[in-house]
Amino acid sequence: MNLFRSEEHLTRWLHHWHAADDYVLSVADWAKVFSAPTFRRRLEPDYLARAPEYLEEYRRALRAVGKSLPPPDRSLSTVMFTDIVESTRRAAQVGDSEWRALLARHDEISRTQLRHFGGSEVDRTGDGFLSAFDSPARAIQCATAICRAMHSIGLDVRAGVHSGECEIIGDRLGGIAVHIGARISALARPNEVLVSQTVKDAVIGSGITFDHRGAYDLKGVPGPWQLYTVSS
């Protein structure tokens, strides 16, 4: 008898059912997993918040019996990160009620522009969004539109755009390309759309122009990265 004990496990089974024996555990092996200290805490209030720890215990148990999860599916995507600049200071200035109204307007504008430019909302990232696009040019256009619209309601937003292969994990995206996009966004200035060299090269002929911002070290990513500000 075999058991499914995680959303990722079930998702991978649906896509890799022919190799299920490589990553499905027996009841006896599951008993060992649930005896681990992490799983003995599964009745605590923060149970769901500890999901990554449980998944790591699962992977450790698979390795112990010579099994492993199949590699994630991958897809070439353009990721766009947007974020409100100095959101805490702005919230303190306007007060809780007005800040909630601004955030609601921020979300409405962001989602409207995403739909208009064919983007997909992947995740909330604090006071912003992680979104994905099939086209780097549309991602840039969407980021630019969002920055302009937010400025009109008194919010400063920054955006970072990068293209690369992403891991598909359920409805989410992961992998180094996503991390690079996040690092680029963190370096953007208020109302600036900052992109990687990869994105700049991909949109040659689109009419979008850039100013060279310089070479930057991105935390955890090898080598210097040439970054560019969207100028038109």
N, CA and C of each residue as an Amber inpcrd file, in Angstrom:
protein
   696
   0.8540000  -1.2010000   0.0000000   0.0000000   0.0000000   0.0000000
   0.8820000   1.2400000   0.0000000   0.4840000   2.3010000  -0.7410000
   1.2280000   3.5410000  -0.8090000   0.3320000   4.7180000  -0.4350000
   0.9460000   5.7670000   0.0800000   0.2030000   6.9420000   0.5290000
   0.7370000   8.1990000  -0.1210000  -0.1560000   9.1720000  -0.3900000
   0.2730000  10.4870000  -0.8460000   0.2230000  11.4260000   0.3570000
   1.2740000  12.1720000   0.5700000   1.3020000  13.0110000   1.7570000
   1.7260000  14.4530000   1.4720000   1.6680000  14.9060000   0.2200000
   1.9510000  16.3070000  -0.0630000   1.3600000  16.6740000  -1.4100000
   1.0120000  17.9530000  -1.5680000   0.4670000  18.4220000  -2.8380000
   1.4810000  18.2090000  -3.9550000   2.7640000  18.4760000  -3.6530000
   3.7900000  18.2870000  -4.6840000   3.8760000  16.8240000  -5.0810000
   3.7760000  15.9270000  -4.1050000   3.8330000  14.4950000  -4.3740000
   2.7140000  14.0940000  -5.3350000   1.4830000  14.5340000  -5.0340000
   0.3410000  14.1850000  -5.8730000   0.4850000  14.7880000  -7.2680000
   0.9160000  16.0620000  -7.3430000   1.0920000  16.7240000  -8.6310000
   2.0930000  15.9730000  -9.4960000   3.2040000  15.5650000  -8.8680000
   4.2270000  14.8540000  -9.6400000   3.7330000  13.4710000 -10.0630000
   2.9390000  12.8340000  -9.2070000   2.3930000  11.5360000  -9.6010000
   1.5080000  11.6710000 -10.8310000   0.6990000  12.7250000 -10.8810000
  -0.1980000  12.9100000 -12.0160000   0.5750000  13.0950000 -13.3170000
   1.7680000  13.7110000 -13.2250000   2.5550000  13.9570000 -14.4300000
   3.5750000  12.8560000 -14.7080000   3.9090000  12.0520000 -13.6900000
   4.9490000  11.0310000 -13.8500000   4.4560000   9.6960000 -13.2770000
   3.1870000   9.3730000 -13.5180000   2.5960000   8.1730000 -12.9450000
   3.3500000   6.9100000 -13.3380000   3.9710000   6.9150000 -14.5410000
   4.6640000   5.7230000 -15.0200000   5.9050000   5.4180000 -14.2000000
   6.3990000   6.4040000 -13.4390000   7.5940000   6.1960000 -12.6180000
   7.2630000   6.2970000 -11.1340000   6.0050000   6.0250000 -10.7860000
   5.5450000   6.2510000  -9.4170000   6.3650000   5.4780000  -8.3870000
   6.8010000   4.2720000  -8.7380000   7.5350000   3.4710000  -7.7550000
   8.8470000   4.1200000  -7.3460000   9.3270000   5.0890000  -8.1490000
  10.5870000   5.7660000  -7.8290000  10.4360000   6.7490000  -6.6770000
   9.1970000   7.1640000  -6.3780000   9.0510000   8.1970000  -5.3540000
   7.8180000   8.0150000  -4.4580000   7.2310000   6.8050000  -4.4490000
   6.1410000   6.5030000  -3.5320000   6.6740000   5.5950000  -2.4350000
   6.3430000   5.9130000  -1.1790000   6.8390000   5.1550000  -0.0420000
   5.7960000   4.1600000   0.4460000   6.2840000   3.0920000   1.0160000
   5.4010000   2.1120000   1.6320000   4.9210000   2.6280000   2.9820000
   3.9170000   1.9690000   3.5530000   3.4090000   2.3620000   4.8720000
   4.5170000   2.2920000   5.9120000   5.3440000   1.2560000   5.8530000
   6.4290000   1.1100000   6.8210000   7.4190000   2.2650000   6.7280000
   7.7370000   2.6630000   5.4770000   8.6650000   3.7910000   5.3100000
   8.0210000   5.0940000   5.7680000   6.6920000   5.2310000   5.5180000
   6.0090000   6.4420000   5.9900000   6.0150000   6.5160000   7.5080000
   5.9500000   5.3760000   8.1700000   6.0010000   5.3610000   9.6290000
   7.3030000   5.9790000  10.1240000   8.3860000   5.7090000   9.3970000
   9.6760000   6.3030000   9.7590000   9.6590000   7.8090000   9.5490000
   9.0330000   8.2560000   8.4390000   8.9500000   9.6920000   8.1730000
   8.2090000  10.3910000   9.3020000   7.0570000   9.8350000   9.6910000
   6.2380000  10.4890000  10.6980000   6.8250000  10.3800000  12.0990000
   7.8460000   9.5710000  12.2730000   8.5150000   9.5140000  13.5700000
   9.5720000  10.5900000  13.7100000   9.8820000  11.3060000  12.6020000
  10.8850000  12.3730000  12.6420000  10.3840000  13.5290000  13.5140000
  11.2860000  14.2610000  14.1740000  10.8730000  15.3620000  15.0520000
   9.9840000  16.3820000  14.3570000  10.2870000  16.6770000  13.0810000
   9.4770000  17.6690000  12.3620000   8.0180000  17.2550000  12.3050000
   7.7460000  15.9940000  11.9960000   6.3670000  15.5420000  11.8500000
   5.6860000  15.3380000  13.1940000   6.4710000  15.1520000  14.2610000
   5.8530000  15.0390000  15.5800000   5.2630000  16.3720000  16.0260000
   5.6590000  17.4600000  15.3180000   5.1160000  18.7870000  15.6430000
   3.9220000  19.1270000  14.7620000   3.3720000  18.1460000  14.0300000
   2.3760000  18.4560000  13.0180000   1.0360000  18.9250000  13.5820000
   0.8210000  18.8100000  14.8800000  -0.4160000  19.3000000  15.4750000
  -0.2660000  20.7040000  16.0460000   0.9100000  21.3000000  15.8940000
   1.1160000  22.6570000  16.3800000   0.4140000  23.6570000  15.4650000
   0.1000000  24.8720000  15.9710000  -0.6630000  25.8560000  15.1830000
  -0.0110000  26.2530000  13.8680000   1.3410000  26.2280000  13.8070000
   2.0320000  26.6600000  12.5860000   2.3220000  25.4950000  11.6560000
   1.5090000  24.4500000  11.7170000   1.7340000  23.2400000  10.9190000
   1.9250000  23.5520000   9.4360000   0.9860000  24.3280000   8.8450000
   1.0550000  24.5920000   7.4110000   2.2580000  25.4570000   7.0590000
   2.6390000  26.3590000   7.9680000   3.7820000  27.2330000   7.7040000
   5.0860000  26.4440000   7.6430000   5.0810000  25.2420000   8.1890000
   6.3000000  24.4310000   8.2040000   6.3540000  23.4520000   7.0360000
   5.5110000  23.6800000   6.0160000   5.4480000  22.7620000   4.8810000
   6.8160000  22.4670000   4.2560000   7.6910000  23.4900000   4.0520000
   9.0020000  23.1770000   3.4570000   9.8150000  22.1720000   4.2820000
   9.6810000  22.2380000   5.6280000  10.4050000  21.2890000   6.4690000
   9.8640000  19.8710000   6.2750000   8.5380000  19.7510000   6.1690000
   7.9540000  18.4290000   5.9690000   8.3930000  17.8420000   4.6260000
   8.4200000  18.7080000   3.6050000   8.8280000  18.2330000   2.2870000
  10.2780000  17.7610000   2.3100000  11.1300000  18.4720000   3.0570000
  12.5230000  18.0530000   3.1510000  12.6450000  16.7170000   3.8740000
  11.8080000  16.4840000   4.8880000  11.8020000  15.1800000   5.5630000
  11.3920000  14.0830000   4.5780000  10.4270000  14.4050000   3.7300000
   9.9700000  13.4570000   2.7090000  11.1120000  13.1120000   1.7650000
  11.8070000  14.1520000   1.2970000  12.9320000  13.9100000   0.3820000
  14.0200000  13.0810000   1.0690000  14.2680000  13.3690000   2.3550000
  15.2900000  12.6340000   3.0880000  14.9040000  11.1540000   3.1990000
  13.6210000  10.9050000   3.4370000  13.1530000   9.5200000   3.5300000
  13.2730000   8.8110000   2.1920000  12.9670000   9.5120000   1.1040000
  13.1170000   8.9130000  -0.2240000  14.5700000   8.5490000  -0.4930000
  15.4920000   9.4700000  -0.1520000  16.9170000   9.1920000  -0.3820000
  17.3730000   7.9810000   0.4290000  16.8250000   7.8440000   1.6300000
  17.2460000   6.7520000   2.5120000  16.9140000   5.3840000   1.9270000
  15.8830000   5.3090000   1.0870000  15.5120000   4.0250000   0.4670000
  15.8520000   4.0050000  -1.0140000  16.7410000   4.9270000  -1.4230000
  17.2180000   4.9260000  -2.8000000  16.2500000   5.4630000  -3.8130000
  15.3220000   6.3420000  -3.3920000  14.3430000   6.9120000  -4.3020000
  14.4680000   8.4300000  -4.3080000  13.7840000   9.0630000  -5.2550000
  13.7950000  10.5250000  -5.3130000  12.6170000  11.0120000  -6.1410000
  12.2100000  12.2620000  -5.9020000  11.1850000  12.8800000  -6.7260000
  11.7390000  13.1270000  -8.1260000  10.9190000  13.0140000  -9.1600000
  11.3970000  13.3550000 -10.5090000  11.7010000  14.8380000 -10.5830000
  12.5890000  15.2680000 -11.4720000  12.9090000  16.6870000 -11.5760000
  11.6730000  17.4930000 -11.9720000  11.5800000  18.7390000 -11.4930000
  10.4170000  19.5630000 -11.8430000  10.3450000  19.8240000 -13.3410000
   9.1290000  20.0130000 -13.8480000   8.9680000  20.4650000 -15.2190000
   9.5040000  21.8860000 -15.3260000   9.9890000  22.2350000 -16.5140000
  10.5810000  23.5560000 -16.7060000   9.9440000  24.2390000 -17.9180000
   9.9230000  25.5680000 -17.8610000   9.3410000  26.3330000 -18.9610000
  10.0780000  27.6590000 -19.0880000  10.2870000  28.1020000 -20.3200000
  10.9040000  29.3980000 -20.5540000   9.8590000  30.4840000 -20.3250000
  10.1170000  31.3790000 -19.3850000   9.1670000  32.4340000 -19.0410000
   9.9120000  33.7370000 -18.7720000   9.1670000  34.8220000 -18.8750000
   9.6640000  36.1220000 -18.4240000   8.9540000  36.4410000 -17.1150000
   9.7330000  36.6430000 -16.0620000   9.1450000  36.9470000 -14.7600000
   9.2480000  38.4420000 -14.4890000   8.2150000  38.9810000 -13.8840000
   8.1690000  40.3990000 -13.5290000   7.8340000  40.5270000 -12.0490000
   8.6790000  41.2070000 -11.3150000   8.4220000  41.5150000  -9.9190000
   8.0730000  42.9930000  -9.7960000   7.0150000  43.3030000  -9.0610000
   6.6920000  44.6870000  -8.7300000   6.5930000  44.8130000  -7.2160000
   6.9180000  46.0010000  -6.7180000   6.9410000  46.1910000  -5.2710000
   6.7390000  47.6670000  -4.9520000   5.9610000  47.9480000  -3.9080000
   5.7700000  49.3290000  -3.4640000   7.0110000  49.7850000  -2.7080000
   7.5350000  50.9300000  -3.0620000   8.7370000  51.4730000  -2.4330000
   8.3640000  52.1200000  -1.1000000   9.1350000  51.7850000  -0.0540000
   8.9430000  52.3680000   1.2880000   7.4850000  52.2830000   1.7310000
   6.9330000  51.0940000   1.6170000   5.5130000  50.9190000   1.9370000
   5.2080000  51.1720000   3.4130000   6.1280000  50.7830000   4.3050000
   5.8870000  50.9850000   5.7360000   5.8060000  52.4770000   6.0690000
   6.7350000  53.2570000   5.5220000   6.7150000  54.7010000   5.7750000
   5.4480000  55.3270000   5.2200000   5.0360000  54.8940000   4.0340000
   3.8220000  55.4420000   3.4190000   2.5910000  55.0760000   4.2390000
   2.5350000  53.8430000   4.7300000   1.4080000  53.4200000   5.5520000
   1.3140000  54.2410000   6.8290000   2.4710000  54.5460000   7.4310000
   2.4800000  55.3510000   8.6500000   2.0070000  56.7800000   8.3760000
   2.3060000  57.2790000   7.1850000   1.9090000  58.6440000   6.8280000
   0.3930000  58.7730000   6.6750000  -0.2320000  57.8050000   6.0240000
  -1.6450000  57.9560000   5.6620000  -2.5920000  57.3000000   6.6570000
  -2.0960000  56.4010000   7.5070000  -2.9630000  55.7140000   8.4560000
  -3.5310000  54.4270000   7.8920000  -4.0130000  53.5810000   8.7930000
  -4.4300000  52.2310000   8.4170000  -5.5610000  52.2150000   7.3920000
  -6.6000000  53.0150000   7.6210000  -7.7700000  52.9700000   6.7450000
  -7.4330000  53.3760000   5.3210000  -6.7290000  54.5040000   5.1770000
  -6.3750000  54.9690000   3.8300000  -5.3700000  54.0190000   3.1840000
  -4.4870000  53.4350000   3.9890000  -3.5050000  52.5070000   3.4290000
  -4.1880000  51.2630000   2.8610000  -5.1950000  50.7520000   3.5780000
  -5.9320000  49.6070000   3.0540000  -6.5960000  49.9500000   1.7250000
  -7.1420000  51.1620000   1.6350000  -7.7780000  51.5910000   0.3870000
  -6.7440000  51.7010000  -0.7300000  -5.5510000  52.2080000  -0.4100000
  -4.4870000  52.3210000  -1.4150000  -4.0320000  50.9360000  -1.8850000
  -3.9060000  50.0070000  -0.9490000  -3.4900000  48.6550000  -1.3260000
  -4.5330000  47.9910000  -2.2210000  -5.7980000  48.2080000  -1.9020000
  -6.8570000  47.6380000  -2.7410000  -6.7980000  48.2200000  -4.1420000
  -6.5590000  49.5340000  -4.2290000  -6.4380000  50.1770000  -5.5420000
  -5.1870000  49.6770000  -6.2660000  -4.0950000  49.5070000  -5.5280000
  -2.8550000  48.9610000  -6.0860000  -3.0970000  47.5900000  -6.7060000
  -3.7840000  46.7180000  -5.9760000  -4.0470000  45.3690000  -6.4730000
  -4.9440000  45.4060000  -7.7130000  -5.9500000  46.2730000  -7.6760000
  -6.8680000  46.3860000  -8.8090000  -6.1390000  46.8440000 -10.0630000
  -5.2960000  47.8690000  -9.9210000  -4.5350000  48.3770000 -11.0670000
  -3.5850000  47.3080000 -11.5980000  -2.8650000  46.6460000 -10.6970000
  -1.8950000  45.6250000 -11.1160000  -2.5750000  44.5140000 -11.9000000
  -3.6900000  44.0310000 -11.3900000  -4.3770000  42.9210000 -12.0560000
  -5.0040000  43.3520000 -13.3790000  -5.4760000  44.5890000 -13.4340000
  -6.0260000  45.0990000 -14.6940000  -4.9480000  45.1510000 -15.7660000
  -3.7780000  45.6490000 -15.4060000  -2.6760000  45.7350000 -16.3690000
  -2.1650000  44.3490000 -16.7470000  -2.1420000  43.4330000 -15.8030000
  -1.7240000  42.0660000 -16.1210000  -2.6450000  41.4490000 -17.1610000
  -3.9390000  41.6190000 -16.9750000  -4.8860000  41.0800000 -17.9550000
  -4.6980000  41.7450000 -19.3230000  -4.4790000  43.0600000 -19.2940000
  -4.3520000  43.8050000 -20.5550000  -3.1340000  43.3440000 -21.3570000
  -2.0290000  43.0640000 -20.6690000  -0.7900000  42.7090000 -21.3610000
  -0.5400000  41.1980000 -21.4090000  -1.5340000  40.4070000 -21.0240000
  -1.4190000  38.9600000 -21.1600000  -0.5260000  38.2890000 -20.1470000
  -0.3700000  38.8990000 -18.9710000   0.4430000  38.2900000 -17.9260000
  -0.3820000  37.4180000 -17.0000000   0.3090000  36.5910000 -16.2260000
  -0.3460000  35.7100000 -15.2580000   0.1800000  36.0160000 -13.8660000
  -0.7180000  36.2440000 -12.9380000  -0.3160000  36.4420000 -11.5450000
   0.1300000  35.1060000 -10.9740000   1.3570000  35.0600000 -10.4670000
   1.9000000  33.8230000  -9.9150000   1.8100000  33.8210000  -8.3960000
   2.1540000  34.9620000  -7.7660000   2.2010000  34.9980000  -6.3120000
   2.1810000  36.4410000  -5.8280000   1.7480000  36.6240000  -4.5830000
   1.9010000  37.9070000  -3.9100000   3.2570000  37.9280000  -3.2390000
   3.9330000  39.0640000  -3.2820000   5.2560000  39.1790000  -2.6750000
   5.2530000  40.3780000  -1.7410000   4.6550000  40.2320000  -0.5840000
   4.5590000  41.3640000   0.3280000   3.6220000  42.4110000  -0.2300000
   4.1840000  43.5500000  -0.6510000   3.3880000  44.6390000  -1.2150000
   3.5030000  44.6820000  -2.7330000   3.6310000  43.5420000  -3.3620000
   3.7410000  43.5030000  -4.8120000   3.3240000  42.1610000  -5.3640000
   3.7160000  41.9300000  -6.6060000   3.3280000  40.7040000  -7.3080000
   4.5290000  40.0860000  -8.0050000   4.4850000  38.7730000  -8.1160000
   5.3250000  38.0400000  -9.0650000   4.3960000  37.6000000 -10.1750000
   4.7310000  37.9720000 -11.4080000   3.9070000  37.6390000 -12.5570000
   4.7680000  37.0130000 -13.6440000   4.1210000  36.2990000 -14.5660000
   4.8400000  35.6260000 -15.6490000   4.2230000  35.9870000 -16.9920000
   5.0850000  36.0590000 -18.0060000   4.6670000  36.4310000 -19.3600000
   5.3290000  35.5050000 -20.3700000   4.6550000  35.3220000 -21.4970000
   5.2680000  34.6140000 -22.6190000   6.1930000  35.5300000 -23.4160000
   5.9720000  36.8430000 -23.3030000   6.7130000  37.8290000 -24.0850000
   7.4330000  38.8110000 -23.1720000   8.7620000  38.9530000 -23.2960000
   9.4800000  39.9450000 -22.4880000   9.0560000  41.3770000 -22.8050000
   8.6970000  41.6580000 -24.0680000   8.2550000  43.0120000 -24.4200000
   6.9600000  43.3660000 -23.6920000   6.0230000  42.4170000 -23.6280000
   4.7750000  42.6850000 -22.9270000   5.0050000  42.8360000 -21.4250000
   5.9590000  42.1030000 -20.8910000   6.2870000  42.2450000 -19.4700000
   6.8000000  43.6480000 -19.1760000   7.6680000  44.1550000 -20.0480000
   8.1950000  45.5130000 -19.8730000   7.0710000  46.5310000 -19.9900000
   6.2160000  46.3670000 -20.9790000   5.1090000  47.3010000 -21.1690000
   4.1650000  47.2870000 -19.9690000   3.9140000  46.1090000 -19.4330000
   3.0510000  45.9910000 -18.2630000   3.6860000  46.6570000 -17.0490000
   4.9710000  46.3910000 -16.8250000   5.6600000  46.9980000 -15.6840000
   5.6590000  48.5130000 -15.7830000   5.8880000  49.0260000 -16.9780000
   5.8970000  50.4790000 -17.1870000   4.5110000  51.0640000 -16.9130000
   3.4730000  50.3980000 -17.4020000   2.1060000  50.8730000 -17.1850000
   1.7460000  50.8630000 -15.7040000   2.1600000  49.8320000 -14.9910000
   1.8750000  49.7450000 -13.5600000   2.5680000  50.8690000 -12.8020000
   3.8380000  51.1100000 -13.1080000   4.5690000  52.1830000 -12.4270000
   3.8980000  53.5350000 -12.6510000   3.5010000  53.8060000 -13.8780000
   2.8610000  55.0880000 -14.1850000   1.5160000  55.2200000 -13.4700000
   0.7290000  54.1640000 -13.4940000  -0.5890000  54.2120000 -12.8660000
  -0.4720000  54.3620000 -11.3490000   0.4950000  53.7060000 -10.7390000
   0.6660000  53.8080000  -9.2870000   1.1090000  55.2030000  -8.8830000
   1.9640000  55.7980000  -9.6890000   2.4290000  57.1530000  -9.3930000
   1.2520000  58.1270000  -9.3630000   0.2400000  57.8660000 -10.2050000
  -0.9090000  58.7600000 -10.2730000  -1.7900000  58.6840000  -9.0290000
  -1.6790000  57.5950000  -8.2280000  -2.4610000  57.4970000  -6.9940000
  -1.5840000  57.6990000  -5.7540000  -0.3620000  58.1880000  -5.9840000
   0.5050000  58.5240000  -4.8600000   1.3790000  57.4040000  -4.3530000
   1.5580000  56.3530000  -5.1400000   2.4310000  55.2550000  -4.7470000
   3.6160000  55.1720000  -5.6970000   4.7930000  54.9250000  -5.1290000
   5.9890000  54.6740000  -5.9310000   6.2120000  53.1660000  -5.9950000
   6.3470000  52.6570000  -7.1980000   6.5380000  51.2210000  -7.4120000
   7.8040000  51.0070000  -8.2210000   8.5070000  49.9380000  -7.9220000
   9.6690000  49.5480000  -8.7320000   9.3860000  48.1840000  -9.3340000
  10.0710000  47.8850000 -10.4340000   9.8340000  46.6140000 -11.1130000
  11.1360000  46.0380000 -11.6410000  11.2250000  44.7230000 -11.6370000
  12.3560000  44.0070000 -12.2010000  11.8610000  42.9350000 -13.1500000
  12.5420000  42.7820000 -14.2830000  12.1150000  41.8260000 -15.3110000
  13.3140000  40.9740000 -15.7440000  13.0910000  39.6650000 -15.8230000
  14.1470000  38.7510000 -16.2830000  13.5060000  37.5860000 -17.0160000
  14.2020000  37.0450000 -17.9970000  13.7340000  35.8860000 -18.7460000
  14.6670000  34.7060000 -18.5290000  14.0770000  33.5210000 -18.3740000
  14.8790000  32.3180000 -18.2080000  13.9970000  31.1170000 -17.9690000
  14.6150000  29.9500000 -17.8860000  13.8690000  28.7300000 -17.6070000
  13.4800000  28.6890000 -16.1340000  12.2010000  28.4370000 -15.8850000
  11.6800000  28.3700000 -14.5240000  11.1750000  26.9590000 -14.2390000
  11.2850000  26.5580000 -12.9930000  10.6930000  25.3000000 -12.5670000
   9.1990000  25.5120000 -12.3400000   8.3890000  24.5830000 -12.8190000
   6.9500000  24.6480000 -12.6090000   6.6010000  23.7150000 -11.4590000
   6.1350000  24.2980000 -10.3600000   5.8030000  23.5390000  -9.1580000
   4.3450000  23.8240000  -8.8300000   3.4580000  22.9810000  -9.3240000
   2.0340000  23.2410000  -9.1700000   1.6530000  24.4940000  -9.9350000
   1.0510000  25.4530000  -9.2260000   0.6740000  26.7260000  -9.8400000
   1.7560000  27.7840000  -9.6700000   2.8800000  27.4290000  -9.1240000
   3.9390000  28.3880000  -8.8260000   5.1500000  28.1840000  -9.7270000
   6.0280000  29.1830000  -9.7140000   7.2810000  29.1080000 -10.4440000
   8.4430000  29.1740000  -9.4580000   9.5000000  28.4630000  -9.7680000
  10.6900000  28.4860000  -8.9330000  11.9360000  28.4220000  -9.7900000
  13.0750000  28.3030000  -9.1420000  14.3340000  28.1910000  -9.8600000
  15.1320000  29.4820000  -9.8610000  16.3370000  29.3960000 -10.3880000
  17.2730000  30.5100000 -10.3390000  16.7690000  31.7240000 -11.1130000
  16.0220000  31.5160000 -12.2010000  15.5140000  32.6490000 -12.9780000
  14.5950000  33.5250000 -12.1360000  13.7940000  32.9010000 -11.2870000
  12.8990000  33.6610000 -10.4120000  13.7150000  34.4400000  -9.3770000
  14.7420000  33.8110000  -8.8290000  15.5950000  34.4990000  -7.8520000
  16.2920000  35.6980000  -8.4870000  16.7510000  35.5300000  -9.7170000
  17.4130000  36.6390000 -10.4120000  16.4310000  37.7910000 -10.6010000
  15.1980000  37.4870000 -11.0090000  14.1910000  38.5300000 -11.1680000
  13.9500000  39.2950000  -9.8810000  13.9020000  38.5710000  -8.7670000
  13.6910000  39.2200000  -7.4670000  14.8630000  40.1250000  -7.1000000
  16.0850000  39.6600000  -7.3680000  17.2780000  40.4670000  -7.0560000
  17.3090000  41.7460000  -7.9070000  16.9290000  41.6250000  -9.1710000
  16.9060000  42.7950000 -10.0490000  15.8700000  43.7980000  -9.5550000
  14.7020000  43.3180000  -9.1880000  13.6480000  44.2010000  -8.6890000
  14.0980000  44.9590000  -7.4560000  14.8260000  44.2830000  -6.5740000
  15.2780000  44.9280000  -5.3350000  16.2480000  46.0750000  -5.6070000
  16.9200000  46.0510000  -6.7680000  17.8730000  47.1150000  -7.1140000
  17.2100000  48.2770000  -7.8560000  15.9640000  48.0980000  -8.2720000
  15.2840000  49.1520000  -9.0340000  14.9700000  50.3460000  -8.1410000
  14.9990000  51.5200000  -8.7460000  14.6640000  52.7500000  -8.0350000
  13.1670000  53.0130000  -8.1240000  12.6590000  53.9530000  -7.3350000
  11.2340000  54.2750000  -7.4190000  10.8120000  54.6150000  -8.8510000
   9.7240000  54.0270000  -9.2960000   9.1470000  54.2500000 -10.6260000
  10.0760000  53.8210000 -11.7650000  10.9730000  52.8990000 -11.4790000
  11.9270000  52.4070000 -12.4820000  11.6080000  50.9580000 -12.8350000
  11.7320000  50.6430000 -14.1210000  11.6620000  49.2540000 -14.5930000
  13.0800000  48.8510000 -14.9600000  13.6110000  47.8940000 -14.2280000
  14.9940000  47.4540000 -14.3960000  14.9920000  46.0490000 -14.9770000
  15.8100000  45.8130000 -16.0100000  15.8080000  44.5190000 -16.6920000
  17.2210000  43.9760000 -16.8230000  17.3020000  42.6790000 -17.0690000
  18.5910000  42.0210000 -17.2880000  19.0270000  42.1650000 -18.7440000
  20.2870000  41.8660000 -18.9900000  20.8070000  41.8520000 -20.3650000
  20.0240000  40.8600000 -21.2210000  19.6210000  39.7510000 -20.6110000
  18.8480000  38.7340000 -21.3300000  17.5760000  39.3380000 -21.9180000
  16.8680000  40.1080000 -21.1030000  15.6300000  40.7370000 -21.5540000
  15.9180000  41.8030000 -22.6100000  16.9290000  42.6080000 -22.3900000
  17.2770000  43.6600000 -23.3440000  17.5650000  43.0620000 -24.7260000
  18.3450000  41.9890000 -24.7530000  18.6790000  41.3640000 -26.0280000
  17.4600000  40.7280000 -26.6910000  16.5270000  40.2360000 -25.8710000
  15.3660000  39.5350000 -26.4170000  14.3770000  40.4660000 -27.1100000
  14.3940000  41.7630000 -26.7590000  13.3840000  42.6800000 -27.3180000
  13.9720000  43.6050000 -28.3820000  15.1450000  43.2600000 -28.9090000
  15.7040000  44.0420000 -30.0100000  14.7050000  44.0840000 -31.1690000
  14.4520000  45.2770000 -31.6910000  13.4910000  45.4370000 -32.7670000
  12.0950000  45.8020000 -32.2970000  11.8780000  45.8040000 -30.9720000
  10.5510000  46.1060000 -30.4320000  10.2860000  47.6090000 -30.3190000
  11.3520000  48.4150000 -30.4190000  11.2080000  49.8490000 -30.2350000
  11.4180000  50.2950000 -28.8030000  11.5720000  49.3580000 -27.8630000
  11.8400000  49.6980000 -26.4620000  13.3140000  50.0860000 -26.3310000
  13.5620000  51.1810000 -25.6550000  14.9420000  51.6490000 -25.4820000
  15.3390000  51.5930000 -24.0100000  16.6540000  51.5470000 -23.7990000
  17.1780000  51.3500000 -22.4430000  18.3550000  52.2880000 -22.1820000
  18.5800000  52.5450000 -20.9110000  19.7960000  53.1910000 -20.4390000
  20.5690000  52.1800000 -19.6020000  21.8880000  52.1150000 -19.8480000
  22.7090000  51.1520000 -19.1120000  22.8630000  51.6180000 -17.6670000
  22.4580000  50.7720000 -16.7270000  22.5550000  51.1240000 -15.3050000
  23.9000000  50.7150000 -14.7190000  24.5150000  49.6840000 -15.3010000
  25.8070000  49.2310000 -14.8030000  25.8320000  47.7460000 -14.5260000
  26.9950000  47.2820000 -14.0350000  27.1840000  45.8710000 -13.6910000
  26.9920000  45.7010000 -12.1890000  26.2300000  44.6820000 -11.8130000
  25.9070000  44.4580000 -10.4060000  26.1250000  42.9990000 -10.0440000
  26.5380000  42.7810000  -8.8080000  26.5810000  41.4340000  -8.2530000
  25.2190000  41.1560000  -7.6320000  24.6020000  40.0590000  -8.0450000
  23.3180000  39.6590000  -7.4910000  23.5650000  38.5810000  -6.4540000
  23.0640000  38.7800000  -5.2650000  23.3310000  37.8750000  -4.1550000
  22.9830000  36.4360000  -4.5160000  23.9710000  35.5530000  -4.3670000
  23.7570000  34.1360000  -4.6170000  23.8380000  33.7250000  -6.0720000
  24.0730000  34.6880000  -6.9810000  24.1180000  34.3890000  -8.4120000
  25.5330000  34.6630000  -8.9180000  26.1580000  33.7210000  -9.6240000
  27.5490000  33.9160000 -10.0690000  27.6960000  35.0720000 -11.0550000
  28.8410000  35.7540000 -10.9530000  29.2430000  36.7500000 -11.9430000
  28.5220000  38.0670000 -11.8340000  29.1040000  39.1320000 -12.4200000
  28.4020000  40.4230000 -12.5100000  27.3030000  40.3740000 -13.5650000
  26.2370000  41.1170000 -13.3250000  25.0890000  41.1620000 -14.2270000
  24.8990000  42.5740000 -14.7430000  24.8240000  42.7040000 -16.0670000
  24.5710000  43.9960000 -16.6830000  23.0570000  44.2930000 -16.6060000
  22.7220000  45.4290000 -16.0230000  21.3280000  45.7950000 -15.8470000
  21.0050000  47.0890000 -16.5990000  19.7440000  47.2030000 -17.0350000
  19.3290000  48.3190000 -17.8850000  17.9860000  48.8730000 -17.3920000
  17.9030000  50.2070000 -17.4320000  16.6560000  50.8860000 -17.1170000
  15.8540000  51.1010000 -18.3850000  14.5520000  50.8150000 -18.3440000
  13.6950000  51.0770000 -19.4950000  13.4910000  52.5870000 -19.6040000
  13.8340000  53.1350000 -20.7680000  13.7280000  54.5860000 -20.9480000
  12.5610000  54.9890000 -21.8170000  12.0020000  54.0480000 -22.6030000
  10.8300000  54.3690000 -23.4140000  10.0850000  53.0900000 -23.7540000
